[in-house]
Amino acid sequence: MAAIRQILRRRKAAQNICRITRTMEMISTSKFKSYHNLWQSISEYHNAIARAGYLMVTTENALQHPLLRENSGGKWAILAIGSTRGLCGSYNAEIFKLVSVHIKRAESMGKKLDIYAHQSRLVSTLSHFGVTPKKVYTDLDEMPTYMQIEEIANDFIAEYEKGELDNLGIVYMRYYSASSQRAQTLTIMPLTDLIADLAMRATTIWPWNLSSEDFHFSPPLQKVIESLARMIISSWIGVCFMEAALSEHFARMVAMRNATDNADQMIKDLTTEYNRARQTQITGELLDIIGGTGALA
């Protein structure tokens, strides 16, 4: 009898877990679809910004601007974007694995590395391994506003223009498709490296036989370079946050779906086990009755 009650308690616990994981799966699915639609809708805008940047760096006479030069101050920085919540598989572990690669690389090359992060589960992972970020952005939402992204970008741009920063990279979970998300580093500054990376992505952003001299700019490109450079940097910092959130919700959706399937299977197994135990108990009681009846006869 005690064994039967234990099976019932385990089955009830599995049913409760199943309800929770199914609800979380539905929430993550809804958020994933919302972010995915937004990601698709603004892709052309970001491609257009990348094309403008490509024209900026393909002039016959190289444009002069602090964001287009390479610094040699000896300091690097990375902005690591982790998951805002848990229950999303190995998401944060993959991000930390890439952060640790940057730490070892900076040590081997004698560079100072400043790590920045927004308030997420990744911060506790970094703390566990003895890594202390220089700054943690505690006021950022899952998808920061344009003003917040611009504020982050302006801080790094100011450092780079002063020559205090050599390289800025963003470590995040890039979303390729529903079947592929991988942790990667996108170099934001020097700006020429960012534009080169964008030019080499899966979709060609501009015909290689065209350059800025094939277009007429009004005002001239030299006058719009300041605002255009800042726009490209802010734009792609925002893209990284968006793809990170998109990948996080997809990872959680898959993890919760697997957890729900496992809970359903556990409920079926426990139900079968309960039926067998109950049948054994009933059979035993019937045998006791039959045996008692035979003894009376």
ZIRA-V328052 format. One record per pair of residues at least 12 apart in sequence whose ideal C-beta (glycine too) atoms are under 7 Angstrom apart, sorted by the first residue. I is the first residue (numbers start at 1). GAP is how many residues later the second one is. D is the distance in Angstrom with one decimal. If there is no record, write none. Layout:
# ZIRA-V328052
i->{I	I}
gap->{GAP	GAP}
d->{D	D}
This chain:
# ZIRA-V328052
i->{3	4	4	4	4	7	7	7	7	8	10	11	11	11	11	14	14	14	14	15	17	18	18	18	18	21	21	21	21	22	24	24	25	25	25	25	28	28	28	28	29	31	32	32	32	32	35	35	35	35	36	39	39	46	46	47	49	49	49	50	50	50	51	51	52	53	53	54	54	54	54	55	55	56	56	56	56	57	57	58	58	59	59	60	63	63	63	65	65	66	66	67	67	67	67	67	67	68	68	70	71	71	71	71	72	73	73	73	73	74	74	74	75	75	75	75	75	75	76	76	76	76	76	77	77	77	77	77	78	78	78	78	78	78	79	79	80	80	80	80	80	80	81	81	81	81	81	81	81	82	82	82	82	82	83	83	83	84	84	84	85	86	87	87	87	88	88	88	88	89	89	91	91	91	92	92	92	94	94	95	95	95	95	96	96	96	97	98	98	98	99	99	114	115	115	115	116	116	116	117	117	118	118	118	119	119	119	119	123	142	143	143	143	144	149	149	149	150	152	153	153	153	153	156	156	157	157	160	167	167	168	168	169	169	169	169	170	170	170	170	170	171	171	172	172	172	173	173	173	173	174	175	175	175	178	181	181	186	186	188	188	188	189	191	191	191	194	194}
gap->{274	270	273	274	277	263	266	267	270	266	260	256	259	260	263	249	252	253	256	252	246	242	245	246	249	235	238	239	242	238	63	232	228	231	232	235	221	224	225	228	224	218	214	217	218	221	207	210	211	214	210	203	207	189	193	158	182	183	186	145	148	155	154	155	176	142	179	141	145	151	152	157	160	156	165	169	172	135	138	153	154	152	153	153	158	159	162	160	164	94	95	90	93	94	122	124	162	123	124	120	89	92	94	95	94	90	91	92	93	37	38	92	36	37	39	89	90	91	30	35	37	90	91	37	39	79	88	91	21	24	35	37	91	93	37	91	15	19	35	37	42	91	37	89	90	91	159	160	163	13	35	38	39	40	37	38	165	36	58	164	36	35	165	168	169	160	163	164	167	162	166	82	157	160	29	30	33	79	89	27	76	78	88	26	29	30	86	73	85	87	16	72	20	16	18	19	17	18	19	16	19	18	19	22	17	18	19	21	13	103	98	99	102	97	85	88	89	84	85	77	80	81	84	12	33	73	76	29	20	22	20	21	16	17	18	19	15	16	18	67	70	12	14	68	71	72	70	71	74	75	69	68	71	72	72	66	69	50	54	45	48	49	44	38	41	42	38	42}
d->{5.9	6.6	5.1	6.2	6.7	5.7	5.6	4.6	6.3	6.6	5.6	5.9	4.2	6.5	6.7	5.2	4.6	5.0	6.5	6.0	5.0	5.8	3.8	6.1	6.6	4.7	4.2	4.5	6.3	4.9	6.8	4.6	5.8	3.8	5.2	6.0	4.8	4.4	4.0	6.3	5.1	4.6	6.7	4.1	5.2	5.6	6.6	5.7	4.4	6.4	6.2	5.9	5.8	5.9	5.9	5.6	6.4	5.6	5.1	6.9	4.2	4.8	5.2	4.9	6.0	4.4	4.8	5.9	5.8	6.2	4.8	4.2	6.6	6.9	6.4	6.2	6.3	5.5	5.4	4.4	5.7	7.0	4.7	6.1	6.8	6.2	5.7	5.2	6.4	6.9	4.2	6.9	6.5	6.9	6.7	4.7	4.6	5.8	5.9	5.5	6.7	5.1	6.5	4.6	6.4	5.4	5.4	6.7	5.6	5.9	6.1	6.8	6.9	4.6	6.7	6.3	5.7	6.0	5.8	5.2	5.0	5.8	4.6	4.5	6.5	6.9	6.0	5.1	6.8	5.4	6.9	5.8	4.8	5.4	4.6	4.8	6.0	5.3	6.4	4.7	5.9	4.6	6.5	6.7	6.9	4.2	6.3	6.3	4.3	5.4	6.8	3.8	5.5	2.5	5.9	5.2	4.6	5.4	5.0	7.0	7.0	5.6	5.7	6.0	6.8	5.6	4.1	4.1	5.8	5.0	4.7	6.3	6.1	5.0	5.2	5.0	5.3	6.9	4.2	5.7	6.0	6.6	5.4	6.6	5.0	6.8	7.0	5.2	4.8	6.4	6.9	5.6	4.4	6.6	4.6	6.1	6.0	6.1	5.1	4.7	5.4	7.0	4.2	4.5	5.8	6.5	4.6	6.8	5.8	5.2	5.9	6.2	5.4	5.7	5.5	5.3	4.8	5.2	6.3	6.8	5.1	4.4	5.6	5.2	6.8	6.5	6.5	5.1	6.7	6.6	4.7	4.3	4.5	6.6	5.1	6.6	6.9	5.0	6.0	6.6	4.5	6.9	5.2	4.6	6.5	4.3	7.0	5.3	3.9	6.9	5.5	4.3	4.7	4.7	6.8	4.3	6.5	6.8	6.0	5.8	6.4	6.5	7.0	5.7	6.7	6.8	6.9	6.4}
